[in-house]
């Protein structure tokens, strides 16, 4: 029986070490960016040796996937698929939910988008995020006539940089930014 107990404790310690490594990677990715995060920095922040990081994550891709999954669990993207029946209200609810999410994760997304141009794993993640926004835009555009121009306007409205321009640079409230984008889509 003692052997089983020791194995359980060892597994718990390994899980705790793995969690510390992932937490350290998430914190560094969100502060300095994936492109500027080294294994040595992750190890130092997690309080382990570099070899320990490699023992838990034999490749940068494995660590990046774990880090990305953990970040996504801490900052879940909003459900926007069926927020309302009316196309106008559905678009308004979707934009409001996405813009509220952008408000919460702005600094992280800005860093991830910056590093996507030089960090291939981050580029893959940002491409997947862009594909998600494309699916949402296509779904929302299906409720409107003149789908192609409406799809382009909705896609533009969903972009992080559109939100950032309207809210941060032009100083609109989230509500006014959403209203402006709904009016843009309706005018197309």
C-alpha positions in Angstrom: 0.0 0.0 0.0 2.8 2.4 0.8 4.1 2.2 -2.8 0.7 3.2 -4.2 0.6 6.2 -1.9 4.1 7.3 -2.9 3.1 7.1 -6.6 0.0 9.2 -6.0 2.1 11.9 -4.2 4.7 11.8 -7.0 1.9 12.3 -9.6 0.5 15.1 -7.6 3.9 16.8 -7.4 4.4 16.4 -11.2 1.0 17.9 -11.9 1.8 20.8 -9.6 5.1 21.4 -11.3 3.4 21.2 -14.7 0.8 23.7 -13.6 3.5 26.1 -12.3 5.3 25.9 -15.7 2.1 26.6 -17.6 1.2 29.5 -15.3 4.7 30.9 -15.8 4.4 30.6 -19.5 1.0 32.2 -19.6 2.2 35.1 -17.5 5.2 35.7 -19.7 3.3 35.3 -22.9 0.8 37.9 -21.7 3.4 40.3 -20.5 6.4 40.2 -22.9 4.9 38.0 -25.6 5.5 34.5 -26.9 8.3 35.7 -29.2 10.3 37.1 -26.2 9.6 34.3 -23.8 12.5 31.9 -23.3 12.5 28.5 -21.7 15.0 29.8 -19.1 12.6 32.7 -18.2 9.7 30.2 -17.8 11.8 27.9 -15.7 13.0 30.8 -13.5 9.4 32.1 -13.0 8.1 28.6 -12.2 11.0 27.9 -9.8 12.3 24.9 -11.7 15.3 24.0 -13.8 15.2 24.2 -17.6 15.5 20.4 -17.8 12.3 20.2 -15.8 10.4 22.3 -18.3 11.7 20.1 -21.1 10.8 16.9 -19.2 7.2 18.1 -19.0 7.0 19.7 -22.4 9.5 18.1 -24.9 8.7 20.7 -27.6 7.9 24.4 -27.7 4.7 23.4 -29.5 3.6 21.2 -26.6 4.2 24.0 -24.1 2.5 26.6 -26.4 -0.6 24.4 -26.8 -0.8 23.9 -23.0 -0.3 27.6 -22.4 -2.9 28.6 -25.0 -5.4 26.2 -23.6 -4.9 27.5 -20.1 -5.2 31.1 -21.2 -8.4 30.3 -23.1 -9.9 28.6 -20.0 -9.1 31.7 -18.0 -10.6 34.0 -20.7 -13.3 32.1 -22.6 -14.5 33.7 -25.8 -18.2 34.6 -25.6 -20.9 32.5 -27.0 -22.4 34.5 -29.8 -24.2 32.0 -32.0 -27.8 32.4 -30.9 -28.1 35.5 -28.8 -31.3 36.9 -30.4 -33.9 36.2 -33.2 -33.9 39.6 -35.0 -30.8 40.0 -37.2 -30.2 43.5 -36.0 -30.5 42.5 -32.3 -28.4 39.4 -33.0 -25.6 41.4 -34.5 -25.8 44.0 -31.7 -25.7 41.3 -29.0 -22.8 39.5 -30.7 -20.7 42.7 -31.1 -21.4 43.7 -27.5 -20.3 40.3 -26.2 -17.1 40.3 -28.4 -16.3 44.0 -27.5 -16.7 43.3 -23.8 -14.3 40.3 -24.2 -11.8 42.6 -26.0 -12.0 45.0 -23.1 -11.0 42.3 -20.7 -8.2 40.8 -22.8 -7.0 43.8 -24.8 -3.4 43.9 -23.6 -2.9 40.1 -24.1 -4.5 40.1 -27.6 -2.4 43.1 -28.6 0.8 41.3 -27.6 -0.3 38.0 -29.3 -1.2 39.8 -32.5 2.1 41.7 -32.4 4.1 38.5 -32.0 2.2 36.6 -34.7 4.3 38.2 -37.4 7.5 36.7 -35.9 6.4 33.6 -33.9 5.0 30.7 -36.0 3.1 29.0 -33.2 1.5 32.3 -32.3 0.7 32.9 -36.0 -1.2 29.6 -36.1 -3.2 30.6 -33.0 -4.1 34.0 -34.4 -5.1 32.3 -37.7 -7.4 30.1 -35.7 -8.9 33.1 -33.9 -9.4 34.9 -37.3 -11.1 31.8 -38.7 -13.5 31.8 -35.7 -14.3 35.4 -36.3 -14.9 34.6 -40.0 -17.3 31.8 -39.1 -19.2 34.2 -36.8 -19.3 36.9 -39.5 -20.6 34.4 -42.1 -23.2 33.1 -39.6 -24.4 36.7 -38.8 -24.4 37.8 -42.4 -26.7 34.9 -43.3 -29.6 36.8 -41.7 -29.2 39.9 -43.9 -29.8 40.5 -47.6 -26.9 41.5 -49.8 -24.7 39.0 -48.0 -21.3 39.7 -49.5 -21.0 43.4 -48.6 -22.8 42.8 -45.3 -20.4 39.9 -44.6 -17.5 42.3 -45.2 -19.0 44.9 -42.9 -19.7 42.4 -40.1 -16.2 41.0 -40.5 -14.7 44.4 -40.2 -16.9 45.2 -37.1 -15.7 42.0 -35.4 -12.0 42.8 -35.8 -10.0 43.6 -32.7 -8.4 46.6 -34.4 -11.8 47.9 -35.3 -12.9 47.7 -31.7 -9.6 49.3 -30.6 -9.9 52.1 -33.1 -13.4 52.9 -32.1 -13.1 52.6 -28.3 -9.5 53.4 -27.6 -8.5 55.9 -30.3 -11.8 57.5 -31.0 -13.0 57.2 -27.4 -16.4 55.8 -28.1 -18.1 53.8 -25.3 -18.7 50.2 -26.1 -22.4 50.9 -26.6 -21.7 53.6 -29.1 -19.1 51.5 -30.9 -21.6 48.7 -31.2 -24.3 51.2 -32.5 -21.9 52.6 -35.1 -21.1 49.1 -36.4 -24.7 48.0 -36.5 -25.6 51.2 -38.4 -22.7 50.5 -40.8 -23.9 47.0 -41.5 -27.5 48.2 -42.0 -26.3 50.8 -44.5 -24.5 48.4 -46.7 
